[in-house]
Amino acid sequence: MNRGIGMLIIGAGICLVVVGLMVYSGGFNWFGRLPGDIRYEGERTKGYVPIVSMLLVSLVLSLIFYLLRRFF
């Protein structure tokens, strides 16, 4: 039991490092600029509602948690 939890934590750490390197190198420049994301820029105000980007994040996280639940 402890070994499985340890491997899960190590895997999550590796995933975090990979995502961090992608963010640092600019691999997520497209994120937030998808069709359907709402941007408003006035003279004094800026508004941003990332609807499609958050749907994509939700889909990916749901898939990850489904796979984790199925195989562990």
N, C-alpha and C positions, 0 to 999 in steps of 0.2 A: 504494500500500500504506500509506504513512504517513498519507495523508488519511483512509482508512477507519478506521484505529485512532484517529485524532484525533476523528473524528465519533462513534465508539463511546464514547470517554471523555467527550465533551461530553454525549452522551445520558444516560450513566450519572450524570453530575453533576446534570443537570436532574431526573432521577428521584429522586435522593437529596434534593434541595432540596424537591421536592413531598412526598415522604414525611415529611421533617422538619417541614414546615409542617403537615401533617395530624396528626402526633404532638403538636406544640406546641399546636394549636388544639383537641385532644381528639377528633379524627376516628377514633381507634382505641380508644375507650372500650369497645367491644364485644369487643375482642380479649382472649382469656383468660377470657371469661365465656360461652363457647359451651356448648351441651349436650354433655356428654361430657368436658369438662374436669373434672378431679378436684381438689377442695379439701378440706383437713382443717384445722380450727382447734380445737385443744384449749386447755387453760388456759395451758400454757407453750410449746406447739409449734404451728407452722403448717407445713402441707405442701401443695404445689401441683404437679400434673402436667397440663400443658396438651396433652393428647393430640389433641383435635380441632383446636385452634388450630395445632399443628405440622403436622398433616396438610394443613390449608389452606395454610400457608406452603409446604410441599413441593410441593403441586399448582401453586401460582402460579409458583414458581421453575422447576419443570419446564416449564411452558408458556412462560415467558419464554425459557429456554435453547433449547427446541425451535424457537421462532420465530426466535431469533438464528441458530441453526445452519442453518435452512432458507433464510433470506434473505441471509445473509452468507457 
